Amino acid sequence: MLKLQNKQEDTKCAVFLNHRKLINEAYGEFQLKSELFQFQAKKALQENGGKKSRKRKRNASEERTSCLEDLQLVNGYLELLTKPLEPEDTASIARYWEDAYNVPQLHGANESGRMQRFQGQDDARCVYLIPNRSKFFNHNVDNLPALLHQLLPTYDLIVLDPPWRNKYIRRLKRAKQELGYSMLSNDQLSLLPLSRLTHTRSLVAIWCTNSAQHQVALEQQLLPSWNLRLVHKLRWYKLSTDLQLIAAPQADLSQKQPYEMLYVACRSDAREDYAQDIQKTDLLLSVPSIVHSHKPPLLHWIRDHMQLEEDQKDPNCLELFARYLQPHFTSIGLEVLKLMDERLYEVGQEEK
């Protein structure tokens, strides 16, 4: 994790999350293959991405100004990053993560002090890695109420990456049914018993799409139903392997953007000023993996803004709709082993 100071406003910063390095540091000798992070820009950056806007023209000038200011802000932070000497060679990798869709319902935990291997039941080639200090439930999050008795009473950090309804997953399911997870409506999401899993010092991080409809629902329906209030919302910008934006931000917000939204919330009855310093973070930056919806780890950044008990060394964390396992986390979802196939890793010395 690297903090980049805003040149114009010294109280603001951006946070660069080195996605691959953060995971490799957590996993020790097991290192994610570099081919998973060969993420190239889709096209040269253009002022408006080279696409015609489908949006009504009433606020076109205002939208265009906002888009350019957005691009200037991000580029200002990108100037502070040390660029790689030369891009790594692009290589393909077998899509082993798709095998995880066939894993039956199961759960497990690892407190052994080292990485453990778990043999897949249907395919002897599938060996899954289980990090130390992790716990998982390969279950549908819809069944969360039935799992409550196996969880801690409350968690210090909860991360959600909900399966929002979107066109990409609908297309994916039409092409190959087993590859698309079940999308949930806002009403279904509102029924998640998050209020039973938080305390007054908990922080909840929610990934959201760029859909205005989803964002309004999150702020006006879901947060209140979970007994949460918004602390901060910011954008996670996706970079190519050579640390450039994968595409230009679009003035037309209905177009595909090079970022996703992250909302950070706390309990409604938390102190009024709790975690307010997290608002000093303008935005997040990272090179994503090539695997759809594989989000960067957030704990290294968010931990600085959490308040633990005086005698508590490490936070207790919960991730819902998880797609990989992390130390200190209980992970729940139908894709918890998606990135844990041993064939996606190299075994060797820890990355420096």
C-alpha contacts under 8 A as a table, 3 or more apart, distances in Angstrom:
res1	aa1	res2	aa2	distance
1	M	15	V	6.83
1	M	16	F	5.65
1	M	17	L	4.75
1	M	18	N	5.96
1	M	22	L	7.53
1	M	300	H	7.01
1	M	301	W	7.16
2	L	15	V	5.68
2	L	16	F	5.00
2	L	17	L	6.65
3	K	13	C	6.36
3	K	14	A	5.81
3	K	15	V	4.64
3	K	16	F	6.31
4	L	13	C	5.30
4	L	14	A	5.04
4	L	15	V	6.13
4	L	16	F	7.42
4	L	77	Y	6.44
4	L	80	L	6.67
4	L	81	L	7.94
5	Q	10	D	6.34
5	Q	11	T	7.82
5	Q	12	K	6.35
5	Q	13	C	4.43
5	Q	14	A	6.58
5	Q	77	Y	7.65
6	N	9	E	5.37
6	N	10	D	5.54
6	N	11	T	7.43
6	N	12	K	5.45
6	N	13	C	5.14
6	N	14	A	7.30
6	N	76	G	7.78
6	N	77	Y	6.99
7	K	10	D	6.23
7	K	76	G	7.92
9	E	12	K	5.73
10	D	13	C	7.50
11	T	280	K	6.35
12	K	280	K	4.76
12	K	281	T	5.88
12	K	282	D	6.22
13	C	280	K	6.28
13	C	281	T	5.04
13	C	282	D	5.69
13	C	283	L	7.58
14	A	77	Y	6.92
14	A	281	T	5.44
14	A	282	D	5.30
14	A	283	L	5.02
14	A	284	L	5.79
14	A	285	L	7.36
15	V	281	T	6.95
15	V	283	L	6.54
15	V	284	L	4.92
15	V	285	L	6.17
15	V	301	W	7.71
16	F	284	L	5.90
16	F	285	L	4.64
16	F	286	S	5.71
17	L	22	L	7.54
17	L	284	L	7.11
17	L	285	L	6.11
17	L	286	S	5.16
17	L	296	P	6.91
17	L	297	P	7.64
18	N	21	K	5.38
18	N	22	L	5.94
18	N	286	S	5.87
18	N	287	V	7.02
18	N	296	P	7.84
19	H	22	L	5.48
19	H	23	I	6.53
19	H	286	S	6.30
19	H	287	V	6.52
19	H	288	P	6.76
19	H	289	S	7.91
19	H	296	P	5.01
19	H	297	P	6.68
20	R	23	I	5.36
20	R	24	N	6.11
20	R	32	L	6.77
20	R	37	F	7.49
21	K	24	N	4.95
21	K	25	E	6.02
21	K	351	E	7.18
22	L	25	E	5.26
22	L	26	A	6.40
22	L	297	P	7.01
23	I	26	A	5.10
23	I	27	Y	6.19
23	I	31	Q	7.92
23	I	32	L	7.75
23	I	297	P	7.36
23	I	326	Q	7.94
24	N	27	Y	5.05
24	N	28	G	6.02
24	N	29	E	7.73
24	N	30	F	6.72
24	N	31	Q	5.07
24	N	32	L	6.51
24	N	350	E	7.12
24	N	351	E	6.70
25	E	28	G	5.48
25	E	350	E	6.86
25	E	351	E	6.84
26	A	326	Q	7.35
26	A	327	P	6.96
27	Y	30	F	5.59
27	Y	31	Q	7.00
27	Y	115	M	7.21
27	Y	131	P	6.41
28	G	31	Q	7.20
28	G	349	Q	7.61
28	G	350	E	5.29
28	G	351	E	7.99
29	E	347	V	5.60
29	E	348	G	5.16
29	E	349	Q	5.21
29	E	350	E	4.93
30	F	345	Y	5.96
30	F	346	E	5.77
30	F	347	V	4.83
30	F	348	G	6.61
30	F	350	E	7.44
31	Q	345	Y	5.19
31	Q	346	E	5.12
31	Q	347	V	6.26
31	Q	348	G	7.36
31	Q	350	E	7.24
31	Q	351	E	7.57
32	L	36	L	7.36
32	L	344	L	6.05
32	L	345	Y	4.45
32	L	346	E	6.32
33	K	36	L	5.91
33	K	37	F	7.91
33	K	344	L	5.94
33	K	345	Y	5.23
33	K	346	E	6.11
34	S	37	F	5.50
34	S	38	Q	6.91
35	E	38	Q	5.40
35	E	90	T	6.92
35	E	91	A	5.73
35	E	92	S	6.41
35	E	93	I	6.32
36	L	93	I	7.30
36	L	289	S	5.34
36	L	290	I	5.57
36	L	291	V	7.40
37	F	241	T	7.01
37	F	287	V	6.92
37	F	288	P	6.44
37	F	289	S	4.56
37	F	290	I	6.04
38	Q	88	E	7.64
38	Q	90	T	5.94
38	Q	91	A	7.53
38	Q	240	S	7.63
38	Q	241	T	5.84
38	Q	289	S	7.35
38	Q	290	I	7.11
39	F	239	L	7.63
39	F	240	S	4.96
39	F	241	T	5.31
39	F	287	V	7.04
39	F	288	P	7.02
39	F	289	S	6.88
39	F	290	I	6.43
40	Q	240	S	4.74
40	Q	241	T	6.04
40	Q	242	D	7.88
40	Q	246	I	6.62
41	A	44	A	7.20
41	A	239	L	7.64
41	A	240	S	5.35
41	A	244	Q	7.43
41	A	245	L	6.86
41	A	246	I	3.97
41	A	247	A	6.15
42	K	246	I	5.97
42	K	247	A	6.22
43	K	246	I	7.56
43	K	247	A	6.49
44	A	247	A	7.20
45	L	49	G	6.57
45	L	245	L	7.86
45	L	247	A	5.72
45	L	248	A	5.31
46	Q	49	G	4.84
46	Q	50	G	6.33
46	Q	248	A	6.19
47	E	50	G	7.50
47	E	68	L	7.38
47	E	248	A	6.86
48	N	51	K	6.76
48	N	248	A	6.67
48	N	249	P	7.11
48	N	250	Q	5.62
48	N	251	A	6.59
49	G	247	A	7.00
49	G	248	A	5.44
49	G	249	P	7.13
49	G	250	Q	6.30
53	S	251	A	7.90
53	S	252	D	5.78
53	S	255	Q	7.86
54	R	252	D	7.28
54	R	254	S	7.83
55	K	252	D	6.12
55	K	254	S	7.39
56	R	59	N	7.47
56	R	60	A	7.53
57	K	60	A	4.86
59	N	62	E	5.38
59	N	63	E	6.10
60	A	63	E	5.12
60	A	64	R	6.03
60	A	251	A	7.72
61	S	64	R	5.12
61	S	65	T	6.25
62	E	65	T	5.20
62	E	66	S	6.22
63	E	66	S	5.09
63	E	67	C	6.11
63	E	251	A	5.17
63	E	252	D	7.13
64	R	67	C	5.05
64	R	68	L	6.28
64	R	251	A	5.12
65	T	68	L	5.23
65	T	69	E	6.19
66	S	69	E	5.14
66	S	70	D	6.05
66	S	251	A	7.28
67	C	70	D	5.04
67	C	71	L	6.25
67	C	249	P	6.21
67	C	250	Q	6.36
67	C	251	A	5.11
68	L	71	L	5.05
68	L	72	Q	6.14
69	E	72	Q	5.05
69	E	73	L	6.16
70	D	73	L	5.21
70	D	74	V	6.36
70	D	249	P	7.46
71	L	74	V	5.24
71	L	75	N	6.02
71	L	248	A	7.19
71	L	249	P	6.64
72	Q	75	N	5.13
72	Q	76	G	6.02
73	L	76	G	5.19
73	L	77	Y	6.69
74	V	77	Y	5.30
74	V	78	L	6.24
75	N	78	L	4.82
75	N	79	E	6.24
76	G	79	E	5.44
76	G	80	L	7.26
77	Y	80	L	5.42
77	Y	81	L	7.18
78	L	81	L	5.35
78	L	243	L	7.40
78	L	244	Q	7.24
79	E	82	T	7.89
81	L	243	L	7.77
83	K	242	D	6.53
83	K	243	L	6.41
84	P	87	P	6.50
84	P	242	D	6.29
84	P	243	L	7.84
86	E	242	D	7.63
87	P	241	T	6.62
87	P	242	D	5.80
88	E	241	T	7.85
95	R	98	E	5.97
96	Y	99	D	5.70
96	Y	100	A	7.87
96	Y	341	D	6.79
96	Y	343	R	7.14
96	Y	344	L	7.16
97	W	100	A	5.75
97	W	101	Y	7.98
97	W	338	K	4.94
97	W	339	L	5.73
97	W	340	M	7.76
97	W	341	D	6.63
98	E	101	Y	5.84
98	E	179	L	6.99
98	E	338	K	7.01
99	D	102	N	5.83
99	D	103	V	7.50
99	D	126	C	7.72
99	D	338	K	7.67
100	A	103	V	5.37
100	A	335	E	6.61
100	A	337	L	5.88
100	A	338	K	5.07
100	A	341	D	7.89
101	Y	178	E	6.70
101	Y	179	L	6.81
101	Y	334	L	7.36
101	Y	335	E	6.60
101	Y	338	K	7.40
103	V	120	G	7.42
103	V	121	Q	7.84
103	V	138	N	7.99
104	P	138	N	7.51
105	Q	137	F	7.66
105	Q	138	N	5.18
105	Q	139	H	5.61
106	L	137	F	6.11
106	L	138	N	5.23
106	L	139	H	7.07
107	H	135	K	7.68
107	H	136	F	5.45
107	H	137	F	4.22
107	H	138	N	5.77
107	H	139	H	7.98
108	G	135	K	5.81
108	G	136	F	5.48
108	G	137	F	6.70
109	A	130	I	7.66
109	A	133	R	7.49
109	A	134	S	5.73
109	A	135	K	4.06
109	A	136	F	6.24
110	N	113	G	7.81
110	N	115	M	7.87
110	N	116	Q	7.15
110	N	130	I	6.61
110	N	131	P	6.65
110	N	132	N	5.17
110	N	133	R	5.60
110	N	134	S	5.59
110	N	135	K	6.42
111	E	114	R	7.79
111	E	132	N	5.53
111	E	133	R	5.08
111	E	134	S	7.24
112	S	115	M	7.74
112	S	116	Q	7.89
112	S	132	N	6.33
112	S	133	R	7.81
113	G	132	N	5.51
113	G	133	R	7.41
114	R	131	P	6.91
114	R	132	N	5.22
115	M	129	L	6.66
115	M	130	I	5.79
115	M	131	P	4.70
115	M	132	N	5.40
116	Q	129	L	5.80
116	Q	130	I	5.10
116	Q	131	P	6.48
116	Q	132	N	7.39
117	R	127	V	6.29
117	R	128	Y	5.61
117	R	129	L	4.78
117	R	130	I	6.11
118	F	127	V	5.51
118	F	128	Y	4.91
118	F	129	L	6.24
118	F	130	I	7.08
119	Q	124	A	6.87
119	Q	126	C	6.34
119	Q	127	V	4.62
119	Q	128	Y	6.33
120	G	123	D	5.80
120	G	124	A	6.21
120	G	125	R	7.64
120	G	126	C	5.15
120	G	127	V	5.72
120	G	128	Y	7.05
121	Q	124	A	7.01
123	D	126	C	5.60
124	A	127	V	7.33
126	C	341	D	6.37
126	C	342	E	7.38
126	C	343	R	7.95
127	V	341	D	5.81
127	V	342	E	5.62
127	V	343	R	7.86
128	Y	337	L	6.98
128	Y	340	M	5.17
128	Y	341	D	4.61
128	Y	342	E	5.59
129	L	340	M	5.23
129	L	341	D	6.43
129	L	342	E	6.07
130	I	134	S	7.15
130	I	325	L	7.09
130	I	340	M	7.33
131	P	134	S	5.82
131	P	325	L	6.83
131	P	326	Q	6.51
131	P	327	P	6.16
132	N	327	P	5.97
133	R	326	Q	7.95
133	R	327	P	4.87
133	R	328	H	5.45
133	R	329	F	7.41
134	S	325	L	6.79
134	S	326	Q	6.07
134	S	327	P	4.86
134	S	328	H	5.68
134	S	329	F	5.37
134	S	330	T	6.00
134	S	331	S	7.84
135	K	325	L	7.92
135	K	329	F	6.46
135	K	330	T	4.58
135	K	331	S	6.28
136	F	325	L	7.49
136	F	330	T	5.37
136	F	331	S	4.61
136	F	332	I	5.81
136	F	336	V	7.12
137	F	330	T	7.83
137	F	331	S	6.28
137	F	332	I	4.83
137	F	333	G	6.64
137	F	336	V	7.47
138	N	332	I	6.05
138	N	333	G	5.42
138	N	334	L	5.22
138	N	335	E	6.96
138	N	336	V	6.03
138	N	337	L	7.76
139	H	143	N	7.19
139	H	332	I	6.29
139	H	333	G	5.12
139	H	334	L	5.30
140	N	143	N	5.68
140	N	144	L	7.49
140	N	332	I	7.49
140	N	333	G	5.25
140	N	334	L	5.48
141	V	144	L	5.10
141	V	320	L	6.78
141	V	321	F	6.67
141	V	332	I	6.50
141	V	333	G	5.52
141	V	334	L	7.74
142	D	145	P	7.83
142	D	192	L	7.56
143	N	146	A	5.54
143	N	147	L	6.85
144	L	147	L	5.13
144	L	148	L	6.45
144	L	192	L	7.19
144	L	193	P	7.64
145	P	148	L	5.38
145	P	192	L	7.79
145	P	193	P	6.90
146	A	149	H	7.27
147	L	150	Q	5.46
147	L	151	L	6.68
148	L	151	L	5.18
148	L	152	L	7.75
149	H	152	L	7.85
152	L	155	Y	6.92
152	L	197	L	7.66
153	P	196	R	7.42
153	P	197	L	5.90
153	P	198	T	8.00
154	T	196	R	7.10
154	T	197	L	4.20
154	T	198	T	4.87
154	T	199	H	6.17
155	Y	158	I	6.63
155	Y	197	L	6.04
155	Y	198	T	5.67
155	Y	199	H	7.21
155	Y	202	S	6.48
155	Y	315	P	7.81
155	Y	316	N	5.31
155	Y	317	C	5.58
155	Y	318	L	6.55
156	D	198	T	7.13
156	D	199	H	7.44
156	D	201	R	6.65
156	D	202	S	4.42
156	D	203	L	6.30
156	D	306	M	7.74
156	D	308	L	7.45
156	D	315	P	5.86
156	D	316	N	5.42
156	D	317	C	5.91
157	L	202	S	5.61
157	L	203	L	4.98
157	L	204	V	5.73
157	L	205	A	7.67
157	L	315	P	7.29
157	L	316	N	6.67
157	L	317	C	4.75
157	L	318	L	6.33
158	I	202	S	7.66
158	I	203	L	6.48
158	I	204	V	4.71
158	I	205	A	6.27
158	I	317	C	5.76
158	I	318	L	4.73
158	I	319	E	5.62
158	I	320	L	7.63
159	V	204	V	5.82
159	V	205	A	4.76
159	V	206	I	5.93
159	V	317	C	7.90
159	V	318	L	6.34
159	V	319	E	4.63
159	V	320	L	6.31
160	L	204	V	7.78
160	L	205	A	6.30
160	L	206	I	4.83
160	L	207	W	6.28
160	L	319	E	5.83
160	L	320	L	4.95
160	L	321	F	6.26
160	L	322	A	7.52
161	D	206	I	6.04
161	D	207	W	4.95
161	D	208	C	7.17
161	D	320	L	6.80
161	D	321	F	5.72
161	D	322	A	7.12
162	P	184	L	7.68
162	P	189	L	7.95
162	P	206	I	7.77
162	P	207	W	7.08
162	P	208	C	7.51
162	P	320	L	7.69
162	P	321	F	6.14
163	P	181	Y	7.26
163	P	182	S	6.98
163	P	183	M	4.86
163	P	184	L	5.99
163	P	321	F	7.57
164	W	183	M	5.75
164	W	184	L	6.09
164	W	185	S	7.18
164	W	208	C	7.72
164	W	209	T	7.44
164	W	214	H	7.66
165	R	169	I	7.65
165	R	183	M	5.33
165	R	184	L	6.56
165	R	185	S	7.01
166	N	169	I	5.91
166	N	170	R	6.63
167	K	170	R	5.06
167	K	171	R	6.18
168	Y	171	R	5.22
168	Y	172	L	6.18
169	I	172	L	4.84
169	I	173	K	6.05
169	I	180	G	5.71
169	I	181	Y	7.51
170	R	173	K	5.25
170	R	174	R	6.32
170	R	180	G	7.46
171	R	174	R	5.16
171	R	175	A	6.35
172	L	175	A	5.17
172	L	176	K	6.09
172	L	177	Q	7.18
172	L	179	L	6.67
172	L	180	G	5.81
173	K	176	K	5.12
173	K	177	Q	4.24
173	K	178	E	6.89
173	K	179	L	6.27
173	K	180	G	4.82
174	R	177	Q	6.00
176	K	179	L	5.78
176	K	180	G	7.45
177	Q	180	G	6.02
178	E	181	Y	7.55
181	Y	334	L	7.78
184	L	188	Q	5.97
184	L	189	L	6.51
185	S	188	Q	5.17
185	S	189	L	6.34
186	N	189	L	5.02
186	N	190	S	6.10
186	N	217	A	6.97
186	N	222	L	7.30
187	D	190	S	5.13
187	D	191	L	6.77
188	Q	191	L	5.48
188	Q	192	L	7.41
189	L	192	L	5.66
189	L	222	L	7.18
190	S	221	Q	7.32
190	S	222	L	5.18
190	S	225	S	5.80
190	S	226	W	6.94
191	L	225	S	7.64
192	L	226	W	7.52
193	P	196	R	5.67
193	P	197	L	7.21
193	P	226	W	6.98
194	L	197	L	5.20
194	L	198	T	6.61
194	L	226	W	5.48
194	L	227	N	7.90
195	S	198	T	5.66
195	S	226	W	5.15
195	S	227	N	5.68
195	S	228	L	7.82
198	T	201	R	7.87
198	T	202	S	5.60
198	T	267	R	7.13
199	H	202	S	5.34
199	H	267	R	6.90
200	T	266	C	7.42
200	T	267	R	5.61
200	T	269	D	6.42
200	T	270	A	4.74
200	T	271	R	7.72
201	R	266	C	7.27
201	R	267	R	7.42
201	R	270	A	6.62
201	R	274	Y	7.82
201	R	306	M	7.24
201	R	307	Q	6.24
201	R	308	L	7.46
202	S	266	C	5.97
202	S	267	R	6.74
202	S	306	M	7.59
203	L	264	V	6.84
203	L	265	A	5.79
203	L	266	C	4.86
203	L	267	R	7.51
203	L	306	M	7.21
204	V	264	V	5.66
204	V	265	A	5.10
204	V	266	C	6.07
205	A	262	L	6.80
205	A	263	Y	5.63
205	A	264	V	4.52
205	A	265	A	6.44
206	I	262	L	5.73
206	I	263	Y	5.07
206	I	264	V	6.43
207	W	260	E	7.43
207	W	261	M	5.95
207	W	262	L	4.65
207	W	263	Y	6.39
208	C	214	H	7.21
208	C	215	Q	6.90
208	C	260	E	6.52
208	C	261	M	5.07
208	C	262	L	6.01
208	C	263	Y	7.41
209	T	214	H	6.95
209	T	215	Q	7.52
209	T	260	E	5.64
209	T	261	M	6.04
210	N	214	H	7.66
210	N	215	Q	7.39
210	N	253	L	7.59
210	N	257	Q	7.55
210	N	259	Y	7.97
210	N	260	E	6.05
210	N	261	M	6.49
211	S	214	H	5.28
211	S	215	Q	6.35
211	S	254	S	7.39
212	A	215	Q	5.06
212	A	216	V	6.07
213	Q	216	V	5.32
213	Q	217	A	6.19
214	H	217	A	5.07
214	H	218	L	6.06
215	Q	218	L	5.03
215	Q	219	E	6.22
216	V	219	E	5.23
216	V	220	Q	5.84
216	V	221	Q	7.75
217	A	220	Q	5.29
217	A	221	Q	5.07
217	A	222	L	6.30
218	L	221	Q	5.66
218	L	222	L	4.73
218	L	223	L	5.96
219	E	222	L	6.38
219	E	223	L	5.71
219	E	224	P	7.72
219	E	230	L	7.49
220	Q	223	L	6.68
220	Q	224	P	6.78
221	Q	224	P	5.79
221	Q	225	S	6.24
222	L	225	S	5.07
222	L	226	W	6.19
223	L	226	W	5.17
223	L	227	N	6.24
223	L	228	L	4.94
223	L	229	R	6.17
223	L	230	L	7.47
223	L	265	A	7.99
224	P	227	N	4.95
224	P	228	L	5.66
224	P	229	R	6.97
225	S	228	L	7.58
227	N	267	R	6.04
227	N	268	S	5.58
228	L	265	A	6.09
228	L	266	C	5.45
228	L	267	R	4.45
228	L	268	S	4.72
229	R	265	A	5.43
229	R	266	C	5.63
229	R	267	R	6.09
229	R	268	S	5.09
230	L	233	K	7.69
230	L	263	Y	7.24
230	L	264	V	6.26
230	L	265	A	4.40
230	L	266	C	6.65
231	V	263	Y	7.78
231	V	264	V	5.61
231	V	265	A	4.89
231	V	266	C	6.61
231	V	275	A	7.25
231	V	276	Q	6.54
231	V	278	I	7.95
231	V	279	Q	7.56
232	H	263	Y	6.01
232	H	264	V	5.22
232	H	265	A	6.87
232	H	276	Q	7.89
232	H	278	I	7.04
232	H	279	Q	5.74
233	K	261	M	7.04
233	K	262	L	5.64
233	K	263	Y	4.37
233	K	264	V	6.11
234	L	261	M	5.89
234	L	262	L	5.48
234	L	263	Y	6.66
234	L	281	T	7.94
234	L	282	D	6.62
234	L	283	L	5.52
234	L	284	L	7.54
235	R	259	Y	6.06
235	R	260	E	5.67
235	R	261	M	4.66
235	R	262	L	6.02
235	R	282	D	7.96
235	R	283	L	5.24
235	R	284	L	6.24
236	W	259	Y	5.20
236	W	260	E	5.29
236	W	261	M	6.09
236	W	262	L	6.86
236	W	283	L	6.05
236	W	284	L	4.53
236	W	285	L	5.69
236	W	286	S	7.60
237	Y	245	L	7.30
237	Y	258	P	5.94
237	Y	259	Y	4.28
237	Y	260	E	6.81
237	Y	283	L	7.42
237	Y	284	L	6.09
237	Y	285	L	4.92
237	Y	286	S	6.69
238	K	245	L	6.18
238	K	246	I	6.19
238	K	258	P	5.73
238	K	259	Y	5.77
238	K	285	L	6.18
238	K	286	S	5.61
238	K	287	V	5.70
238	K	288	P	6.24
239	L	242	D	7.68
239	L	243	L	5.29
239	L	244	Q	5.16
239	L	245	L	4.52
239	L	246	I	5.22
239	L	285	L	6.95
239	L	286	S	5.76
239	L	287	V	4.71
239	L	288	P	7.09
240	S	243	L	5.20
240	S	244	Q	5.33
240	S	245	L	6.10
240	S	246	I	5.24
240	S	287	V	5.86
240	S	288	P	7.97
241	T	244	Q	7.46
241	T	287	V	6.30
243	L	287	V	7.27
245	L	248	A	6.79
245	L	258	P	7.05
246	I	258	P	6.18
247	A	257	Q	7.57
247	A	258	P	5.69
248	A	257	Q	7.54
248	A	258	P	6.73
249	P	257	Q	5.57
249	P	258	P	6.09
250	Q	253	L	6.25
250	Q	255	Q	6.43
250	Q	256	K	7.46
250	Q	257	Q	6.22
252	D	255	Q	5.71
253	L	256	K	7.54
253	L	257	Q	7.53
257	Q	260	E	7.56
266	C	270	A	6.65
266	C	274	Y	7.80
267	R	270	A	5.22
270	A	274	Y	6.54
271	R	274	Y	5.08
273	D	276	Q	5.46
275	A	278	I	5.82
275	A	305	H	5.56
275	A	306	M	6.85
276	Q	279	Q	5.82
277	D	280	K	5.73
277	D	305	H	7.10
278	I	281	T	5.85
278	I	302	I	7.95
278	I	305	H	6.33
279	Q	282	D	7.17
281	T	284	L	7.72
286	S	296	P	7.45
288	P	294	H	7.17
288	P	295	K	7.05
288	P	296	P	7.11
289	S	292	H	7.72
289	S	294	H	6.41
290	I	294	H	7.95
291	V	294	H	5.72
294	H	323	R	6.63
297	P	300	H	7.35
298	L	301	W	5.60
298	L	302	I	6.05
299	L	302	I	5.12
299	L	303	R	5.48
300	H	303	R	5.62
300	H	304	D	7.40
301	W	304	D	6.14
301	W	305	H	7.86
302	I	305	H	5.42
302	I	306	M	6.64
303	R	306	M	5.14
308	L	312	Q	6.16
308	L	315	P	6.97
309	E	312	Q	5.07
312	Q	315	P	7.32
314	D	328	H	7.40
315	P	328	H	6.77
316	N	328	H	5.85
316	N	329	F	6.60
317	C	328	H	5.87
317	C	329	F	4.58
317	C	330	T	6.30
318	L	329	F	5.24
318	L	330	T	4.78
318	L	331	S	5.97
318	L	332	I	7.93
319	E	322	A	5.60
319	E	329	F	6.71
319	E	330	T	6.26
319	E	331	S	4.83
319	E	332	I	6.27
320	L	331	S	6.15
320	L	332	I	5.03
320	L	333	G	6.13
321	F	331	S	7.65
321	F	332	I	5.89
321	F	333	G	4.44
321	F	334	L	7.10
321	F	335	E	7.21
321	F	336	V	7.49
322	A	325	L	7.45
322	A	331	S	5.66
322	A	332	I	5.81
322	A	333	G	5.50
322	A	334	L	7.88
322	A	335	E	6.38
322	A	336	V	5.15
323	R	333	G	7.42
323	R	335	E	4.93
323	R	336	V	4.43
323	R	337	L	6.39
323	R	338	K	5.47
323	R	339	L	6.57
324	Y	331	S	7.76
324	Y	335	E	7.41
324	Y	336	V	4.98
324	Y	337	L	5.60
324	Y	338	K	6.01
324	Y	339	L	5.26
324	Y	340	M	6.29
325	L	329	F	7.19
325	L	330	T	7.99
325	L	331	S	6.41
325	L	336	V	6.53
325	L	337	L	7.17
325	L	340	M	7.35
326	Q	329	F	5.54
326	Q	331	S	7.97
331	S	336	V	6.51
332	I	336	V	6.41
333	G	336	V	5.54
335	E	338	K	5.07
336	V	339	L	7.72
337	L	340	M	4.98
337	L	341	D	7.10
338	K	341	D	7.05
339	L	344	L	7.42
340	M	344	L	7.47
341	D	344	L	5.81
341	D	345	Y	7.69
342	E	345	Y	5.47
343	R	346	E	7.73
